[in-house]
Amino acid sequence: MADYEVIHVAIAPALNLDADLVRSVATVFNKNHYDARLLLAGDIPKIVAHYDNMQIAESLIHKLRHLGLEAIACRDSELRHSSQGFKAQTLEFREKEVIFRDSGGPEKRI
């Protein structure tokens, strides 16, 4: 049996929900405008898609970044690996990673 790992794609909320951005995101995700607007709205990053191939996820991320959105891909195993005593208080999106920081200073990179 082949190994199967889910790749999650997350995006940070859009700063400006103009009609062109919503239309473009709807096209990328093959969704209607209402659903695309829900993916972009809010105050916290959201997991917006799941894939079984990192190359497909990276292709989607490239399209989202081209639209001006912050997006990352993360393997399911990385999300489920927890550290004892670490409680993330903040997160920061970088080019190819996300940094989670504890209030005491320690950080985890995915």
C-alpha positions in Angstrom: 0.0 0.0 0.0 1.4 3.4 -0.9 1.9 6.1 1.7 -0.7 8.8 1.5 -0.3 12.2 3.1 -2.7 15.1 3.0 -1.2 18.4 2.1 -3.2 21.4 3.5 -3.1 24.8 1.8 -3.8 27.8 4.1 -4.2 31.5 3.2 -4.1 34.6 5.3 -7.2 36.8 5.2 -7.2 39.3 2.3 -6.7 42.9 3.3 -8.9 44.1 0.4 -11.9 42.0 -0.8 -12.4 43.8 -4.1 -14.6 42.1 -6.8 -11.6 41.3 -9.1 -9.8 39.4 -6.3 -12.9 37.5 -5.4 -13.5 36.6 -9.0 -9.9 35.5 -9.5 -9.9 33.3 -6.4 -13.3 31.8 -7.4 -11.6 30.8 -10.7 -8.6 29.3 -9.0 -10.7 27.2 -6.7 -13.5 26.6 -9.2 -16.1 28.0 -6.8 -18.8 30.6 -7.0 -18.1 34.2 -5.9 -19.9 33.8 -2.6 -17.8 30.8 -1.5 -14.6 32.5 -2.7 -15.4 35.6 -0.6 -15.9 33.3 2.5 -12.5 31.8 1.9 -10.9 35.3 2.0 -12.9 36.9 4.8 -12.2 36.9 8.5 -9.3 37.7 10.8 -7.3 34.5 11.0 -5.6 32.2 8.4 -7.8 29.4 7.0 -7.1 26.0 5.5 -8.7 26.3 2.2 -7.8 23.2 0.2 -6.4 19.7 0.7 -4.3 17.7 -1.8 -2.3 14.4 -1.9 0.5 15.9 -3.9 2.9 18.7 -2.9 3.5 19.8 -6.5 -0.2 20.5 -7.0 -0.4 22.4 -3.7 2.7 24.5 -4.6 1.1 25.3 -8.0 -2.0 26.6 -6.2 0.1 28.6 -3.8 1.9 30.2 -6.7 -1.4 31.3 -8.3 -2.6 32.7 -4.9 0.6 34.6 -4.3 0.4 36.0 -7.9 -3.0 37.4 -6.8 -1.3 39.1 -3.8 -2.4 36.6 -1.1 -0.2 35.0 1.5 -0.4 31.2 1.2 1.5 28.1 2.5 1.3 24.4 2.2 1.8 22.1 5.2 1.8 18.3 5.5 -0.8 16.8 7.8 2.0 15.1 9.8 3.6 18.5 10.6 0.3 19.8 11.9 -0.3 16.8 14.1 3.2 16.7 15.6 2.8 18.6 18.9 5.4 19.7 21.3 4.9 19.3 25.1 4.5 22.6 26.8 4.4 24.7 23.6 1.3 26.9 23.1 1.4 29.1 20.0 0.4 32.7 20.7 1.3 34.3 17.4 2.1 33.1 13.8 4.0 34.8 11.0 3.8 33.9 7.3 7.2 33.7 5.5 8.0 32.9 1.9 8.1 29.1 2.4 7.3 28.6 6.1 5.1 29.7 9.0 6.6 30.6 12.3 4.6 29.9 15.5 5.8 31.7 18.6 5.1 30.9 22.3 4.6 33.8 24.7 7.9 32.8 26.4 9.9 33.2 23.2 10.3 29.6 21.8 9.2 29.2 18.2 8.3 26.3 15.8 8.8 26.5 12.1 6.7 24.6 9.5 
